[in-house]
Amino acid sequence: MSSSRARSSIVDFSTELLCLIIEHLPLSSHFDFALTCKTLSAASQHVLRRHQDAHKRFRVASDLDPSTAPLLLRSAFGLGDPILAWHVRSFEVWRDRTTWAEWKSFSLTIPLQIDADCEPSDEQVSLGCAKEDLEWYREYLEKDLNDEELERGFDEVGGGSDGLLKALLFAKCSRLQELKFVTKSQKAGSCLYWLRIMISNWSGERTRWPIGFFNLRHVAIGIYSRTWMDDYHFQPSTSLLAHILRLPNIDTIFFNGLRCPEDDDDANDDDDVNLWAEDTIPPRCSSVKHIFFDGPGTELSSDFREALFIAPRQLLTAAFRYSGPEGELWGASGIFGALAEFQGASLESLMWYDYDHHTIQGDHCSLSYTKEFANFQTLKQISFNIQDVELSAYHSQRSHREDGESLENYFVRFASEAFPDNMETLVLWDTPGSGHAGDNDGKSTLLERAIVKMVKDKRYKNLKAIFLEDVESTRGGPKKEALWFQEASAVGFAEGVDVHTLTSRASMKHSIKFPGPVDEYDLRTGLHSNGRPTDWVFNPYVGRWESPGCNSCGSCQRCHSEYDADLWEKNGQVSDTLDG
């Protein structure tokens, strides 16, 4: 007897059963499951709406609402809807809460007043729920923390501190890629404090990192948000940086206010941690590719400096920016030399933003002697002090100047050949005419000859752009009697090299991308949630995005502070000729 049994298909299941099946699928498979057929699509609508809502609410999350971290932590541990934490890609940490009285929603415009009535949490979080949930996390935490740390953490959470909760959330968020901190606080109980401890406990001999730490790619510390929560307190932070470098797949670090401990700091555990920070970064231990230091303070110790720049396996960009009186940088030659020695085979961009010879100091120079460029094999984008070019020419003339060659001609030859052959972009800054070699104060004849030779000789086969506005600027001094760099601009235009000057009006052929900082416009939960204006341009001298300004109009007060009106009129005629 032959018979055929009716085969059941998944589409014959009840909607309730299909929903149960969906709940047991990997979260990443929900969408594919819904695309299978109309029946499965209809059954998946509820879960897809949950995905949509979670993506909208938590793709970029923050601690402005006190309920967010506990809610996402429950999600990450499977105690709540797992879809919520699965959608977190970026988390913005504004401020640490240290007491239950601070468990209010933070306003961006009104400073927190603990005794005043504040806006309640959107989730109406129970003040005790976070502490109760910690019992669920104890088993996991015991893998990360020793008994003393664990009990201290529980006591802190019991008192209303949220630092441990956030650090634990970051370890468990499976698709977290980016952390942004407005706060720089590393006080006991803070998020950065616990983050440092947890990374330390996992960066030893263990090979299996928590999934959140494993997937983390970008970390920014000390972002200025232009709100009352900005942190202007600088404390030793070498250990924090050392631990962030140990994250297994870290790609980009923005670090504001790097400080070494002072020799006379009062002895305490935190100072001890920072004094020995270099011991926590083995050579070639870090995957970091891009580092931006905003306002690194005074001087890094030689031991930490060496450990810091030998740690990356293949650093591509390094940028340093002056950020005020406390950000003056001494020992710049040591940094330059360490980068040349340890990252010379990979570094492609080395930028120094907003410095001058008053705010940065090397060994008998501002930054470095040009001879260090010989150790950079891949450097394409260079920011350099013009006075150091002049100083390097002066000190090298005895051994490199040819018989019968005048000092002026030697400077032109030296300056045109001083940089790596791979160079694509050159940004020169500070005031020329230091008196060592090259032009006298207030002149640019020899420098312009060097720029022209640099462009014409084709030594730099990939040269795209030379930026000279900062060198050209009067800085409030007497106006110049003639337009600078007109020949260089014309030669550059003819050879396909963009020469940027204060009077540039000709269309530029190349779009140059520079390493930039993380600022208030990058905070998606901040005052500028829609980002910066689309017409802003990056200023390669000060290291930030700005309004395009007058575009060398020749009519405004700023333009007339550099050149008189008749020179601007002459410049307009030249620019029209070039564009024509």
Summary of the structure (lengths in Angstrom):
residues: 580
radius of gyration: 28.8
end to end distance: 93.1
largest distance: 113.1
contacts: 1835
relative contact order: 0.06
helix: 41%
strand: 11%
